[in-house]
Amino acid sequence: MSSARSKPKKKITPAHAPLNRQQLASVADLFSTLSEPSRLRILQVLQNGPASVTEVIQQTGFKQANASKQLGILHTAGVIDRRQDGNCAIYSIAMPLVFEICELVCNGIARQTAAYAVELSRTKVITTD
């Protein structure tokens, strides 16, 4: 039987005062907005620059109704901006920090996956024939 050594956990200290209820609700709303994969896909398209609904549809393969709905949700949440260019609505990123959030999450997942792979490689698999 092997003894498992555990690393001391890093204590996370906030860089600011605790959030009040309204601030917590705003943060939760942003994470809720970002929780839909189709919205993240739209953000990836807009990361390359402003785009019309037609361009978003072409690049994502979404149906027009779904693209418009998701763009509306992102706009209402303040994540993207919208401007009219004749009959065409052009969308752009209003909250670039969403890409920093996504990068932090992706890096965290990659670290967890790598640590899990190391643990799996240390585990002996016993097979019976």
Secondary structure, DSSP 8 states (H G I E B T S, - for coil): --------------SS----HHHHHHHHHHHHHTT-HHHHHHHHHHHTS-EEHHHHHHHH---HHHHHHHHHHHHHTTSEEEEEETTEEEEEES-THHHHHHHHHHHHHHHHHHHHHHHHHHS------
